Amino acid sequence: MQRKISLIMVILLFYNLLSIPCVQAEEDTVNEIKVWESYFGDGEKYALKKMDSLYFSKFGTWGKGNVINVLSHETDQTMIGIGGALTESAVSVINSLPSDKQQEIYDAYYNESGAEYSIVRTHIGSCDFSVGEYSYAPTETTDLSNFSIDPDKDDIIPAIKKALSYNEDIKIFAAPWAPPGWMKYSGIRYGNGDGGGINAGSVSTTPNHMLPEYYPLYAKYFVEYLKAYKKEGIDFYSISLQNEAQNNPDWEACYWTIDSTIDFITNHLGPILNTDGFQNVNLLVWDWDKQEGAIGKGDGFITFNETLLQSSAADYIDGIGFHWYGPLDIADEIVKRPTWAVDDFKNIAYFHQNYPTKLLIATEGCQEKGPWLNSIEPAKRYVFDMINDFKVGTAGWIDWNMVLNTSGGPLHRETNYCHAPIMVDTSSNDIIYNPAYYVFKHMSRTIRPNEVRVNTESTSRTYRKGDVTTVFDDKDYEFTKGLHEVAFQDKETGRIKLIVGNISSEIQECVIREGGRYVTTAIKPYTLVTFSIEPTANTDYHTAIHSAAASSYEHNPIHDYSPISAIDGNIETRWASDWKDDENITFDLGEEKDIAGIDLLWENGWSNEYDILVSLDSVNWEVAQHVQGNQMDIYEIDGMHPTTINFSPVSGRYIMLKGIKRNQSYGYSLYEVQIICNK
């Protein structure tokens, strides 16, 4: 009997060493990783399918890139949630359906078995996605005695009430596209662009600004709107000063300069919200794209918002709203392709780092230039943008139209047809669930209000030194490349929910590490996966290294190949040994640590076989892991070869890489080394 038990233990250990998931005892809940998968590619799509559990091991080596470190005890922003916009166009499409199909759409978005949205956005007066133009005070008045929200009572208000019937805690956002036309220099609610739409030529060439003499009345207009909706049983979590504050499209718009915004908020809107009992309604500004310095983007995201947050208006401003659209690109315009900006996450990170008390909300995103019916492209973009927005401090993310017809409308003015996650063929009443719907269902059901984000690191952060404000310049963050990940802590169970998205066309293998543990897995193309993890020990993946010494190094009059180059935080430098097999490099942590692994960023001169040893005194050494490098599929990232090694924690102050056999005739060569320790 004893021999049988020993054989089983040997087999289990063998499987762990190869990082192959194996059957575990049911009571091993600490190392169990629960897995849910959503697929949004070609063929049959699904959301949140329960998959077989994975199990952490403390042993293994990895040389294929895509390392994800989960820093369970490092938390960041508190989440508001995910949602979409109930525009008049969206609601009109829903209302065109038979009652059972209307119910199906509401269930798909709000039911706990659907997407379970926690945010609704709507518009104050008509917007580009309304079936007609309207404001709540259509003719000039000195006291807003003609103010009425009657235009919203047939469609928008019943739709919001329907959403609240699923969950009374859903947060309602609202933004104006324009004030009443008579409050503007131009006298009309539309902007002064000339997009060649169905009403081209009716745009104004006069300034698209508010007339300052109407500032007090327009502030009252906001309050009357809030009061009228409150009478309908609808309270707002947030309002924006203006949708796209410095945009001048052909549809409803109003241009706000920095000075006019400060004046209006400081002297009019801010005070009246407080005195009329709406001080708890969050006020957002900007509500436009997140570029700085792009053509046609006015003052720019950072300049506009930072000036406001350092002005007299700052105390009234609760946060910044932003959209995902990119700067004007002529090539994209010619082929009618949406323009995206992939490196603007650093601008969000800037405000999160420098103004941590201010909300950062992605208030609008959708695929433009057509309906993109059944297209995977919008789904890929949502995965990319949402995950990376969340990683830099965004607390909530709102889609644009929740429902549209198969033409991408209806619209009342311009040919600005767009995509929606759910679309309706109004000729047959068929409901079409686009790939993007499955993305939103996965994200919204996983990322719940009041949960906190947990810090993670991916390969590009581990191997490309640089703070969060610059890392997104990395080409690894191009739209379609690699994996994208973000994590949150479940407020009920305390487990970590790691979301990993693969928007590439290839299977992406990866290793997930948490608390000194290690598991390998593979993410299918066009798939979102949530890994539910029971957090364990606090792990430091960047333990400070006191010094480095090596058996040898190449003496070069131009380049510094000394051991210190492997720990200097600069991937442009490296340690290079003499051209012999029996060479080593030792790292001193300065004090005793619970050492659980090492990350090695090799140059081409990696080792085919080596030992990782740990010591308390640099005299007596214990082999923590033996590595056969030629058994690994060594991965390359820009000429570098990352290798991750995990092992059962060993107490020590020193850790050594002891070469046994080189992979080529040159010496060993390391760009950078990082030590993993349990705290």
Buried (B, 14 or more C-beta within 10 A) or exposed (E): EEEEEEEEEEEBEEBBBBBEBBEBEEEEEEBBBBBBBBBBBEEEBEBBEEEEBBBBBBBBBBBBBBBBBBBBBEBBBEBBBBBBBBBBBBBBBBEBBEEEBBBBBBBBBBBEEBBBBBBBBBBBBBBBBBBEBBBBBBEEEEEBEEBBBEBBEEBBBBBBEBBBEBBEEBBBBBBBBBBBBBBBBBEBBBBBBBBEBEBEEEBBEEEBBBBEEBBBBBBBBBBBBBBBBEEBEBBBBBBBBBBBBBBBBBBBBBBBBBEBBBBBBBBBBBBBBEEBEBEEBBBBBBBBBBBBEBEEBBBBBBBBBBBBBEBEBBEBBBBBBBBBBBBEBEEBEEEEBBBBBBBBBBBBBBBBEEBEEBBBBBBBBBBBBBBBBEBBBBBBBBBBBBBBBBBBBBBBBBBBBBBBBBBBBBBBBBBBBBBBBBBBEBEEEEBBBBBBBBBBBBBBBBBBBEBBBBBBBBBBBBBBBBEBBEBBEBEBBEBEBBBBBBBBBBEEEEBBBBBBBBBBEEEBBBBBBBBBBBBBBEBBBBBBBBBBBBBBBBBBBBBEBEEBBBBBBBEEEEEBBBBBBBBBEEBEBBBBBBBEBEBBBBBBBEEEBBBBBBBBBBBEBBBBBBBBBBBBEEEEBEEBBBBEBEEBEBBEBEEBBBBBBBBEBBEBBBBBBBBBEBBEEBBBBBBBBBBBBBE
